[in-house]
Amino acid sequence: MPRGLILQPSYRIRDGRPVVQLFGRLEHQMAFWVEDDRFRPYFFVSRSQADSLAGHPGVDLQETELTDMNGDEVVKVVAMLPGDVPALREKLERAGAHPLEADIRFAYRYLIDHGIRGGVSIEGTAEAVRPGLVRFRNPDLQAADCRPPLRTLSIDLETSPDAATIYSIALVCGEVAETHLVATAPVRGARTYPTEGHLLRAAAERIREIDPDIITGWNVVDFDLRTWVRRASELGVGCNLGRIAGDVRFAQDSRFTRQTRAEVPGRMVLDGIPMVRDALRLDDYRLETVARAVLGRGKRIDPEAPDAAAEITRMYRQDPEALAAYNLEDARLVLDILEHEGLLQLTLERSLLCGMQLDRVGASIASFDLVYLPELRRRGVVAPSVDRDRERAPVQGGALLEPQPGIYSNVAVFDFKSLYPSLIRTFNLDPLAHARSRGADDAIEAPNGARFSRDEAILPGVIERFMARREEAKSRGDRHADQAIKIMMNALFGVLGAPSCRFFDPDVANAITGFGQQTLHWTREAFEAEDVRVLYGDTDSVFVQLEAGARPEIARAQAENLRERVEKQVGERLRSAYAVEPLLELAFERLYERLFLPRVRSGKSGSKKRYAGWANGQLVIVGLESVRRDWPAVAGRLQRGMLTRLFTDVEVAPYVRELVVQLLAGDLDDELVYVKRIRKGSVERYTATTPPHIQAARKAGDQIGPVVRYVITHDGPEPVFPGRALPEKLDRHHTIDHVLRPIADAILSHLGSSFDEAADQPRQLPLL
């Protein structure tokens, strides 16, 4: 029985019937295509509310033994076509009914009912469609563990500055590395074609020959594929890039990211930019920036060229061989970045874990459905539809213990491993357990008053299986599977706290955070009972002052002893209060030999979620200016330099003075650039106020992208362009007053000094 990996679930309407289509790769490297026309769209409604659909044409009402979350019996409503479901749902809602599971995508409904999350075994007759592709009609499918090697193709287009003409297309996949170029004469390193139309036909045919499972690139959806589709349409040459005939279609996610996806029949399109943005923190996400940071090499273009788009046109007209090499390297860079960071493998592991197709693994709510709904059905229960009119309700965050600002030595950080998942397991915090707690005398009552059944719950078992799989992944050294499971578990609370989730209930979400807050406060009390001072706490972590003068090895031993005693105290308190077996694990995460907890600016209280420490000879910075993208690089230079000197007992003031001298001399001009994203999508949306980066963006006009690079001059904010000189009349005193001064004062104030006094080199106070 052949096994394979599903890459793209979809459906088509054929002869008035929905046909599920599943595309993927078999383990022996053949591509497959499943078609099943036996499945029908359906949803549920309470038996007492089904009368309004009785006799409705094309609707089959079927009795079931299932119930809703509250235990009421439900009827299955079977429709003819997936497109019929929204109208039926609306008809029921107008009648005051509440349709259940009436918003699940048809292809995913099919996978859920078959218990499939990616890997599949196929029992049926295979027919050859063409070399390398077989089709199964109405086979029997079962879940299977299968991870065949996938073919990933990187594409890159080079065009005129206005993208009205395509000059060349580079394709890189395994041993394939080629550039297709419009040229009237042979060009070394390229396949040439007399016209743009010939280029597009040949490149599309070549993609079909390569037969990739995944198409990737840098902004491949919104630039490369959109440009290709548009030009192919204008030239009348078609754009058949899929495994079977069909147009490239574009869709925009309804999530807040509004990310655009491209649908190529039988293949998966993964844009490199969002994958990298989710994994790496960089100043910007241009290919050149990311490639330099990750690979240590960049694009093959003159870095001094004032206008990259104009330089590409120059190469096309005067040096096509250079353009071919440049184009090919851009396509190569994308694959090399994704391979270096393991992002394709991580995406695959996330897909296998939850069942979402590769380009939607970030859709955490839909992923949660694919994990939770099959478990719910096994218990004979159906879920509600998403309440589109539900009002947002407040959901509490994690606890924050007031930071004690200062400079300390020997500070231990203790952390509850996977706090929220552990609380869910400990207290049965689960939508079904909450719904079934009514009338239960022994229900667990959370700090917010929400009650949970001790007997009926799904999430604790799901998390337990995830944790077991994660331990298996760690033991075999599979960092991608480990990371995928970690991401999935961390998303559980966020999903339950999102109004767009069908299982959203503020009582459940606040029960999780309520138990978390209580646990953190009880942990502080346990540490204080051990006669140690808690300096700060955030959600699942506490910072504890150990013996200040102790050697590091003595401090670590003290921390481990504390960890064991405090974990025991918290566990005993939970058993006594709730009659549960605590599944919380307190870990000794790190010893900071030095720690800096800053004050809020212009205040005396501690600043939350911001600190710096020195551990094992390394500087660690959290939340401060040097790790924020919207501060210029000179901010990081100053802050890191001051903290390193502070933590290694070197005087700080001389360094501050030296850096100011360098800045005023113009030696640090390249580090005065601000980098900020246009959050509202376009500069036109900024009407009430005009921040500096928007002022710079308006001056740049069409030359600016979603990320603005700018400097402050005596004439105000001015845009900065790669490869061009900085604007004149830089306002270096602005940087001193608005960047250096607040950063320096935040540290120097704890030393009895200030930025203005730094040149006098006042005495540095000893550490506490």
Secondary structure, 3 states (H helix, E strand, C coil): CCEEEEEEEEEEEECCEEEEEEEEEECCCCEEEEEECCCCCEEEEEHHHHHHHCCCCCCEEEEEEEECCCCCEEEEEECCCHHHHHHHHHHHHHCCCCCECCCCCHHHHHHHHCCCCCEEEEECCEEEEECCEEEEECCEEEECCCCCCCCEEEEEEEECCCCCCEEEEEEEECCEEEEEEECCCCCCCCEEECCHHHHHHHHHHHHHHHCCCEEEECCHHHHHHHHHHHHHHHHCCCCCCCCCCCCCEEEECCCCCCCEEEEECCEEEEEHHHHHHHHCCCCCCCHHHHHHHHHCCCCCCCCCCCCHHHHHHHHHHHCHHHHHHHHHHHHHHHHHHHHHHCHHHHHHHHHHHHCCCHHHCCCHHHHHHHHHHHHHHHCCECCCCCCCCCCCCCCCCCCEECCCCEEEEEEEEEEECCHHHHHHHHHCCCHHHHHCCCCCCCCEECCCCCEECCCCCCHHHHHHHHHHHHHHHHHCCCHHHHHHHHHHHHHHHHHHCCCCCCCCCHHHHHHHHHHHHHHHHHHHHHHHHCCCEEEEEECCEEEEECCCCCCHHHHHHHHHHHHHHHHHHHHHHHHHHHCCCCCCCEEEEEEEEEEEECECCCCCCECCCCEEEEECCEEEEECCHHHCCCCCHHHHHHHHHHHHHHHCCCCCHHHHHHHHHHHHCCCCHHHCCEEEECCCCCHHHCCCCCCHHHHHHHHHHHHCCCEEEEEEECCEEEECCCCCCCCCCECHHHHHHHHHHHHHHHHHHHHCCCCCCHHHCCCCCCCC
